[in-house]
Amino acid sequence: MCQLPPCKHIGTIVLTQSYVCVCMQCSMRALYGTDGTRNATHGSDSPASAAREVKFFFPDMEVEPIADAGAAQKYIAEKLQPTLVAALTALAKQKPATSKSEAVTFLARWMLDNNPNKPQVGSV
């Protein structure tokens, strides 16, 4: 529970040395909820509950399976890390940064140009 004084604006985030707190008095539940049951928002307690609840509220929506931690780590190691390492290596070699935004722009362009999943246009 937030121990800080109430904020004056909806959605204001209050930063302290130990944590980030969104003022509870300006939360969706505080503003639009009426009690513990009719609280205007819902959060699932697990990925399995979320999948079941999405099907209940949105029966026509196609829900993709949620990857477990091992599958996510494997995907990151096999698909993301090689591309990110290559992008950061190119950035270090090129040294384009006179400002932070120039480095970010360089990385964004490099990743767009070198996307391993980029569709290949072939000649017919």
N, C-alpha and C positions, 0 to 999 in steps of 0.2 A: 504494500500500500504506500502511496506517495506521502512523504512527510513534509513536503515543501509547501509554501504558500500557494494558493490557487493562482493559476495564470489568468490573464485578462483576455486571451484570444484562443479560440477553438484551434486545437492542433498544435499549440505551442509546445516545443520540446524544451525541457529544463535540463541543463547539463550540470552535473556536480563532479567532484573528483572521483567518486566511486561508481556512479551509474548514470544512465540516461533515464529520465522519467517523463512520460507523457502525463500531464496533469489529469488526475482521475475525475475532477469535477468538469472537465471539458471533453471527456470521452464520449463515444457514441452511446454507450450504455447509460451514462449519467444524463445525457441530454434527451434521449428518446425512449429509454426503458422505463417501465413502470414498477417492476419488481424483479425478483430473482428468476422468474420464469419468462416473463414478457420483457426481455432485456434488449431488444432491437438488434442484437448481433448474435452470432454463433461461431464457435471455434470447435473443431473436431479434436478429440483427445488422441487420435492416432491416424496414421495413413489409411488403415483398414476402415476405420469409422468414417473418415472423409470420403473414401470411395463409395461406401454404402449410402451415405447421406447425399452425395451429389446425385447418385442415381434416383434417390427418392424425390429430391426437389427438381431435378432436371432430367426426366426420364429419357428424353431424346438425345441427350448429350453423349458423345463418344468419349470415354475416359481411357486414356492410355495407362498401362500399368506403371506403378511407381517403382523405380529401381531401388534395390536394397543398397546398403552402404558399400558392400564389396563390389557390386556391379558399378556403382558410381565411381569408386576409386579406380577400378580397372579402366573405365571409360576415360577418366581424367589422365591416367598414366599413358594410355595408348593413343588417345586422340588429341587431347588438349596440350599436354606438356610438350610434345615435340614441336608443335606449331608455335607455342609461346616461347620456348627456348630459342628457336630460329629467329623469331621476331625480335626478341631482346638482344640477341647476338648481332643482328643487322643494325639495330639501333645503336649498340655500343661501337660498332665499326664505323657507322656513318656519322655519329655524333652531331645530329642536326639541331640540337636543342640550344637555342639562345633564350628560350623561355619554356616553361613546363608545357604550355599548350602546343608548342611546336613538336615536342617529343611525343605527346599524345596523338597529334595529327599524323606524325610519321608512322607510329605504330598502327593506327587505324587504317591508313592507306596500305601499309605493307601487308597487313592481315587480309584486307580485301583482295589485293592483287595475288596473294599466295595462299588463298583459302583452298585446302585440299579437297573440300566438298563442292568447290565451284563447278557449276555445270560446264561441260566441255562442248563447244560448238564445233561439229565436224563438217567436213565438206561432203556433199552428196554426189 
